[in-house]
Amino acid sequence: MNRRQLLLIGSRLLQVVPVVILATVAIFGLLQLVPGDPAAVIAGEYATAERIADIRRMLGLDRPVWEQYVVWLGHAVQGDLSASLITGQPVLDEVLRRLPNTLLITVLALVLAVLIGVPLGILAATRVDRPTDRIVTTIASLGVAVPNFWLGMILVGFFALGLGWFPTTGAASLTQDPLRALSHAALPALALATGGIAEITRQLRSALIEVLSSQYVRTLHAKGLSNARILWQHGLKNVSLTLLTVVGLVFNRALGATVAIEAVFAIPGTGSLVVASATNKDFPVVQGVVFVLVLIVIGLNLMIDLLYSLLDPRVNRR
């Protein structure tokens, strides 16, 4: 790793601080707009006003919002994401327990999106304005338009309930039973991957068409290079940065879309944890999940920046 790459890492890490602060401030502020009082939820339906006030004071909810945020952030940077208001369990432990289920379906969805989207994009770009191109672009348009949670319900009804090929709901540990874990994750990942497949197909097709119609490629044709060699050695190389960018965006979107997919498939992941915690006004859990997911997204973006510098050394000079 050269000096420029180290400087790139350093500059990106410095950008982490404002991004994390802005993200956590935004979610902290939005949570304050959610109707209801966590102290009233904890106290129960028939609690007195004095009891609710005592709980608010005990939890620090009687402090100004800015002070609550500063206290939470100070603990968060030390690895302490507070405790659940409902269960009393450490938030970080609960997040880490559920995070593998979410990451499994997200990563599997990304793998499916790349394995299917890249060949489709290449197929469409090399057959522009032909029936194959029209079929692929139509499929890609449908992939963007179809809601993944609706597709998830269709997949459950056909492959799980109808044919019995896959489990209908739940999740399994990848480390303890990999095959069972993958069978549970297959349908959710497929439903989650459809938008990514469509996005990769469309973006790769557009980028490849632009490259393959350039003067540079026409010169290669004039030199006698075959279409296959031009595609694999020159075309895909020139669109690698575009493809890498799209893959990163697909992962980020898929990570956010797990909220709906986990609800459909009853997966105990971070998405379902956020929904349940927001319903119960368990704000520390919601804030902790968002904080961890923001760090994951930032880490992925840093990896993509490093890959940029490896694929195109000119990035280091910027």
C-alpha positions in Angstrom: 0.0 0.0 0.0 1.6 3.2 -1.2 1.5 6.7 0.4 -1.3 8.0 -1.8 -3.5 5.1 -0.8 -2.8 5.7 2.9 -3.7 9.4 2.4 -6.9 8.3 0.7 -7.8 6.1 3.6 -7.0 8.9 6.1 -9.1 11.4 4.2 -12.1 9.0 4.0 -11.8 8.2 7.7 -11.9 11.9 8.5 -15.2 12.1 6.5 -16.7 9.3 8.7 -17.1 11.7 11.7 -19.5 14.2 10.1 -21.4 11.4 8.3 -22.0 9.5 11.5 -23.0 12.6 13.4 -25.4 13.7 10.7 -27.0 10.2 10.4 -27.4 9.8 14.1 -28.7 13.3 14.6 -31.3 12.8 11.8 -32.6 9.5 13.3 -32.5 10.9 16.8 -34.6 13.9 15.7 -37.0 11.7 13.8 -37.5 9.4 16.8 -38.6 12.4 18.8 -41.4 13.0 16.4 -42.8 9.5 16.9 -46.0 9.8 19.0 -46.0 8.1 22.4 -43.9 8.1 25.5 -41.4 5.2 26.1 -41.8 5.7 29.9 -45.6 5.2 29.6 -45.0 2.0 27.6 -42.7 0.7 30.3 -44.9 1.8 33.2 -47.9 0.0 31.8 -51.5 0.9 30.9 -52.7 1.8 34.4 -49.6 3.6 35.7 -49.9 6.9 37.5 -48.5 10.2 36.2 -46.0 10.1 39.1 -44.8 6.6 38.2 -44.3 7.7 34.5 -42.4 10.8 35.7 -40.1 8.7 37.8 -39.3 6.4 34.9 -38.6 9.3 32.6 -36.3 10.7 35.2 -34.6 7.4 35.7 -34.0 6.9 32.0 -32.9 10.5 31.4 -35.9 11.3 29.2 -36.6 14.4 31.2 -33.4 16.0 29.9 -33.3 18.3 26.8 -33.1 16.4 23.6 -29.7 17.7 22.7 -28.3 16.6 26.1 -29.8 13.1 25.6 -28.1 12.9 22.2 -24.7 14.1 23.5 -24.8 11.5 26.3 -25.8 8.8 23.9 -23.0 9.7 21.4 -20.4 9.8 24.1 -21.2 6.3 25.1 -21.6 5.1 21.5 -18.0 6.1 20.5 -16.8 3.9 23.4 -18.8 0.9 22.2 -21.7 1.3 24.6 -25.0 1.6 22.7 -27.0 1.8 25.9 -29.6 -0.8 26.9 -33.1 -1.6 25.7 -35.8 0.3 27.5 -38.1 -2.8 27.3 -35.8 -5.8 28.0 -32.9 -4.1 29.7 -30.5 -6.0 27.5 -27.4 -4.3 26.0 -28.3 -2.9 22.6 -25.0 -4.0 21.0 -25.5 -7.6 22.1 -28.9 -7.7 20.5 -27.7 -6.1 17.3 -24.8 -8.4 16.9 -27.0 -11.4 17.6 -29.3 -10.4 14.7 -26.9 -8.8 12.3 -25.6 -12.1 10.8 -29.1 -13.0 9.5 -29.4 -9.6 7.8 -25.9 -9.7 6.3 -26.4 -13.2 5.0 -29.5 -12.3 2.9 -27.9 -9.0 1.9 -24.6 -10.5 0.7 -26.4 -13.4 -1.0 -28.7 -10.9 -2.8 -25.6 -9.0 -3.9 -24.0 -12.2 -5.2 -27.2 -13.1 -7.2 -27.4 -9.6 -8.5 -23.9 -9.7 -9.9 -24.0 -13.2 -11.2 -27.3 -12.5 -13.1 -27.1 -8.8 -13.8 -23.6 -8.8 -15.3 -24.3 -11.5 -18.0 -27.6 -9.9 -18.8 -26.0 -6.5 -19.2 -23.3 -7.9 -21.5 -25.8 -9.8 -23.5 -27.9 -6.7 -24.1 -25.0 -4.4 -24.8 -23.6 -6.8 -27.5 -27.0 -7.1 -29.2 -28.3 -3.5 -29.2 -31.7 -3.0 -30.8 -32.1 -6.7 -31.4 -34.9 -8.9 -29.8 -32.5 -10.1 -27.2 -31.7 -6.6 -26.1 -35.4 -5.7 -26.0 -36.3 -8.7 -23.9 -33.4 -8.0 -21.4 -34.3 -4.3 -21.0 -38.0 -5.3 -20.5 -37.1 -7.7 -17.8 -34.8 -5.1 -16.2 -37.6 -2.6 -16.2 -39.9 -5.1 -14.5 -37.3 -5.8 -11.9 -37.2 -2.1 -11.0 -41.0 -1.7 -10.9 -41.9 -4.8 -8.9 -41.8 -4.3 -5.1 -39.5 -6.8 -3.5 -41.8 -7.5 -0.6 -44.6 -8.4 -3.1 -42.3 -10.6 -5.0 -41.2 -12.2 -1.7 -44.9 -13.1 -0.9 -45.2 -14.7 -4.4 -42.0 -16.7 -3.9 -43.2 -18.0 -0.5 -46.6 -19.0 -1.9 -45.1 -20.8 -4.9 -41.8 -22.3 -3.9 -42.3 -22.7 -0.1 -46.0 -23.3 0.4 -46.8 -24.8 -3.0 -43.7 -26.9 -3.9 -42.2 -27.2 -0.4 -38.7 -26.6 -1.7 -37.7 -23.9 0.8 -38.7 -23.0 4.4 -41.4 -20.4 4.6 -40.0 -18.3 7.4 -37.2 -18.0 10.0 -33.5 -18.2 9.8 -30.6 -20.5 10.8 -27.0 -20.0 11.8 -24.6 -20.0 9.0 -21.8 -21.3 11.2 -23.8 -24.1 12.8 -25.8 -25.4 9.8 -24.7 -23.7 6.5 -27.0 -25.6 4.2 -30.0 -24.9 6.4 -29.0 -21.3 6.7 -28.7 -20.9 2.9 -32.0 -22.7 2.3 -33.7 -20.2 4.7 -31.9 -17.2 3.0 -32.5 -18.3 -0.6 -36.0 -16.9 -1.2 -35.5 -13.6 0.8 -32.2 -13.0 -1.1 -33.8 -13.7 -4.4 -36.6 -11.2 -3.7 -34.1 -8.7 -2.4 -31.9 -9.2 -5.5 -34.4 -8.3 -8.2 -33.9 -4.6 -8.0 -30.1 -5.1 -8.0 -30.2 -7.3 -11.0 -32.2 -4.7 -12.9 -29.9 -1.9 -11.8 -26.7 -3.7 -12.7 -28.1 -4.8 -16.1 -29.3 -1.4 -17.1 -26.1 0.5 -15.9 -23.7 -2.1 -17.4 -25.6 -2.1 -20.7 -25.5 1.6 -21.0 -21.8 1.9 -20.0 -20.8 -0.9 -22.4 -22.7 0.5 -25.3 -20.9 3.8 -24.8 -17.5 2.1 -24.7 -18.1 -0.3 -27.6 -19.2 2.5 -29.9 -16.2 4.7 -29.1 -13.5 5.6 -31.6 -11.0 3.7 -29.5 -12.9 0.4 -30.0 -13.4 1.1 -33.7 -9.6 1.4 -33.9 -9.2 -2.0 -32.2 -11.6 -3.5 -34.8 -9.5 -2.0 -37.6 -6.5 -3.7 -36.1 -8.2 -7.1 -36.4 -9.0 -7.8 -32.8 -12.0 -10.1 -32.3 -15.3 -8.9 -30.7 -14.8 -11.3 -27.8 -11.2 -10.0 -27.1 -12.3 -6.4 -27.3 -15.2 -7.0 -24.9 -13.3 -8.9 -22.2 -9.9 -7.1 -22.4 -11.0 -3.6 -23.1 -14.8 -3.1 -22.8 -15.3 -4.6 -19.3 -12.0 -3.0 -18.1 -13.2 0.4 -19.0 -16.6 0.0 -17.3 -15.1 -1.6 -14.1 -15.4 1.6 -12.1 -19.0 2.1 -13.1 -19.8 -1.5 -12.3 -18.1 -1.2 -8.9 -20.0 1.9 -8.1 -23.3 0.2 -9.0 -22.5 -2.8 -6.9 -21.8 -0.6 -3.9 -25.2 1.2 -4.3 -27.0 -2.1 -4.8 -25.6 -3.4 -1.5 -26.6 -0.2 0.4 -30.1 -0.3 -1.0 -30.5 -4.0 -0.3 -29.3 -3.4 3.3 -32.1 -0.8 3.8 -34.7 -3.0 2.0 -34.2 -5.8 4.5 -36.8 -4.1 6.8 -39.6 -5.2 4.4 -38.1 -8.5 3.4 -37.5 -9.6 7.0 -41.1 -8.8 7.8 -42.4 -11.0 5.0 -40.2 -14.0 5.9 -40.2 -13.5 9.7 -36.4 -13.3 9.8 -35.0 -12.2 13.2 -32.6 -9.6 11.7 -31.9 -6.0 12.3 -34.7 -4.8 10.1 -37.4 -6.6 12.1 -35.6 -5.4 15.3 -36.0 -1.8 14.1 -39.7 -2.2 13.4 -40.4 -3.9 16.7 -38.4 -1.4 18.7 -40.0 1.6 16.9 -43.4 0.2 17.6 -42.5 -0.2 21.3 -40.9 3.2 21.5 -37.6 1.5 22.3 -35.5 4.3 20.9 -32.0 3.2 22.1 -32.4 0.0 20.1 -33.4 1.9 16.9 -30.6 4.3 17.4 -28.1 1.5 18.0 -29.2 -0.4 14.9 -28.9 2.7 12.7 -25.5 3.5 14.1 -24.1 0.0 13.3 -25.6 0.0 9.8 -24.2 3.4 9.1 -20.7 2.1 10.1 -21.2 -0.9 7.8 -22.1 1.3 4.8 -19.2 3.7 5.5 -16.8 0.7 5.7 -18.1 -0.6 2.4 -17.7 2.8 0.7 -14.1 2.9 2.0 -13.4 -0.5 0.5 -14.8 0.7 -2.8 -12.6 3.8 -2.8 -9.6 1.6 -2.2 -10.6 -0.7 -5.1 -11.0 2.4 -7.3 -7.4 3.2 -6.7 -6.3 -0.3 -7.6 -8.4 -0.5 -10.8 -7.5 3.0 -11.9 -4.2 4.5 -10.5 -5.4 8.0 -11.7 -7.7 8.0 -8.7 -4.7 8.4 -6.4 -3.7 11.6 -8.2 -7.0 13.4 -7.5 
